[in-house]
Amino acid sequence: MPTVDALITHPVKSLDPMPVESTDLVGGRLRPDREYALQDDDRELVNATREPALHRVRSSYDPDTRTLTVREQGASADAAVSFALDSERGDANAWFSEFLDYPVALVRDAAAGFPDRSWANGPTVISTGTLDAIGDWFDLDRADVRRRFRANVVVDADPFWEDHLWAGEDEAVVFEIDGVEFEGVGCCARCVVPSRDPDTGEAIPDFRERFVERREATLPEWATADRLDHYYQVMALTCVHESQYGERVAVGDELAVVGRRPLED
């Protein structure tokens, strides 16, 4: 039975990851995943898909004090600056605005966060085998691939095992992590971000084309190809019912597939 190998949160959308040993579910997501995000003057999200410069921001976050520490890639540790986001968010806004050369503001949603898809509010899931397989395709180590694909839950399992966690358009795959229930609702279509070096933003040439070729060639025998809209998809998308909010998951927990149920409209 697969076990949880890592739990990864991203306290500020598109910035650096923060691994946790255990955490609770809030609004379906792992606390404090994507609790903050950057917005421009039009209240549009500023993420790494839109703004490659964000790859060059090194960040860390203290959830107890809600303090964000940032510096530009290549700058010394002494150049890092810290902001207590409850009282110094204006200073943080000024730092990011100067870095990006246009006005942006950090916004917070402690309840729902800032998921990429409102219909898949739960954590994304990928296997260690998948990370290693993709690493082999592009000569990258597991840690690099994990940062590029930004999954929340990494399970210790064979390549593309997470394809067990989603079905067709009309069904959800029900699974549990140490008794906490999740619904697998799809496979994640990828953007340009995984092609880029997570530290510099430099892109691997022909990344999407090479990924598609290898994903198709290595699709597990038990997987059904017609479930995929295209082959630039990897990682299970999930949904969490509000009855599970507040429940905890931890590294080392076992993951068990329970069954299937019709997807709600």
Residue pairs with C-beta under 8 A, 6 or more apart in sequence:
1 254
1 255
1 256
2 127
2 155
2 156
2 157
2 161
2 254
2 255
3 155
3 156
3 252
3 253
3 254
3 255
4 153
4 154
4 155
4 156
4 177
4 249
4 250
4 251
4 252
4 253
4 254
4 255
5 128
5 154
5 155
5 156
5 251
6 19
6 146
6 153
6 154
6 251
7 19
7 20
7 21
7 22
7 23
7 30
7 152
7 153
7 154
7 249
7 250
7 251
8 17
8 18
8 19
8 20
8 146
8 150
8 151
8 152
8 153
8 154
9 17
9 18
9 19
9 20
9 23
9 30
9 31
9 32
9 33
9 34
9 152
10 16
10 17
10 18
10 33
10 34
10 150
11 18
11 32
11 33
11 34
11 35
11 36
11 61
11 63
11 68
12 34
12 35
12 36
12 37
12 38
12 59
12 61
12 68
12 106
13 34
13 36
13 37
13 38
13 45
13 47
13 114
14 37
14 38
14 46
14 47
14 48
14 49
14 51
14 54
15 54
15 57
15 59
15 70
16 57
16 58
16 59
16 60
17 146
17 147
17 150
18 32
18 60
18 61
18 63
20 30
21 250
21 251
22 248
22 249
22 250
22 251
23 30
23 31
23 32
23 248
23 249
23 250
24 30
24 31
24 246
24 247
24 248
24 249
25 31
25 180
25 240
25 244
25 245
25 246
25 247
25 248
25 249
26 110
26 111
26 113
26 245
26 246
27 111
27 112
27 113
27 121
27 245
28 112
28 115
28 121
28 122
28 239
28 240
28 242
28 244
28 245
29 113
29 115
29 121
29 122
29 123
29 152
29 240
30 123
30 152
30 153
30 249
31 63
32 61
32 63
33 113
33 123
33 152
34 113
34 114
34 115
35 108
35 109
35 110
35 113
35 114
36 68
36 85
36 106
36 107
36 108
36 114
37 45
37 46
37 47
37 106
37 107
37 109
37 114
38 45
38 46
38 47
38 54
38 96
38 104
38 105
38 106
38 107
39 45
39 46
39 104
39 105
39 107
40 46
40 102
40 103
40 104
41 103
45 114
46 54
46 100
46 104
47 54
48 54
48 55
48 193
48 196
49 191
49 192
49 193
51 100
52 196
52 201
53 99
53 100
53 201
54 201
55 73
55 196
55 197
55 198
55 199
55 200
55 201
56 72
56 73
56 74
56 199
56 200
56 201
57 70
57 71
57 72
57 73
57 99
58 70
58 71
58 72
58 73
58 75
58 80
58 199
59 68
59 69
59 70
60 68
60 69
61 67
61 68
61 69
62 69
65 84
66 84
66 85
66 86
67 82
67 83
67 84
67 85
68 82
68 83
68 85
68 92
68 106
69 80
69 81
69 82
69 83
70 80
70 81
70 82
70 83
70 92
70 95
70 96
71 77
71 79
71 80
71 81
72 79
72 99
73 199
73 200
81 95
83 89
83 91
83 92
83 95
85 92
85 106
85 108
89 105
89 106
92 106
93 103
93 104
93 105
93 106
96 104
96 106
97 103
97 104
112 121
115 121
117 237
119 185
119 239
120 185
120 186
120 237
120 238
120 239
121 239
121 240
122 182
122 183
122 237
122 238
122 239
122 240
123 151
123 152
123 153
123 182
123 238
123 240
124 150
124 151
124 152
124 153
124 188
124 235
124 236
124 237
124 238
125 151
125 152
125 153
125 154
125 155
125 162
125 165
125 184
125 235
125 236
125 238
126 149
126 151
126 153
126 154
126 155
126 162
126 234
126 235
126 236
127 154
127 155
127 156
127 157
127 158
127 159
127 160
127 161
127 162
128 142
128 154
128 155
128 156
128 157
129 157
129 158
129 159
129 160
129 161
130 159
130 160
130 161
130 162
130 234
130 235
131 142
131 145
131 146
131 149
131 154
132 142
132 145
132 159
133 159
133 160
133 218
134 140
134 145
134 149
134 211
134 234
135 141
135 142
135 144
135 145
137 210
137 211
137 214
138 145
138 204
138 207
138 210
140 148
144 198
146 154
147 198
148 193
148 194
148 195
148 196
148 198
149 190
149 194
149 234
149 235
150 193
151 235
153 177
153 249
155 161
155 162
155 255
159 218
159 220
160 218
160 219
160 220
160 223
160 234
162 235
162 236
163 187
163 220
163 223
163 236
164 173
164 257
165 173
165 175
165 184
165 236
165 238
165 257
166 172
166 173
166 184
166 185
166 186
166 187
166 227
166 236
166 237
167 173
167 184
167 227
167 260
168 227
169 263
170 262
170 263
171 260
171 261
171 262
171 263
172 183
172 184
172 185
172 239
172 260
172 261
172 262
172 263
173 183
173 184
173 257
173 259
173 260
174 181
174 182
174 183
174 184
174 257
174 258
174 259
174 260
174 261
175 181
175 182
175 183
175 184
175 255
175 256
175 257
175 258
176 182
176 255
176 256
176 258
177 249
177 253
177 254
177 255
178 249
178 250
178 253
178 254
180 244
180 247
180 248
180 249
181 240
181 241
181 244
181 258
182 238
182 239
182 240
182 244
183 238
183 239
183 240
183 241
183 261
184 236
184 237
184 238
185 237
185 238
185 239
185 263
186 236
186 237
187 227
187 228
187 233
187 234
187 235
187 236
187 237
188 233
188 234
188 235
188 236
188 237
189 229
189 230
189 232
189 233
190 208
190 211
190 232
190 233
190 234
192 203
192 208
194 207
194 211
195 203
195 204
195 207
195 208
196 202
196 203
196 204
197 203
204 210
208 232
211 231
211 232
212 230
212 231
212 232
213 231
215 231
215 232
215 233
215 234
216 225
216 231
219 225
219 231
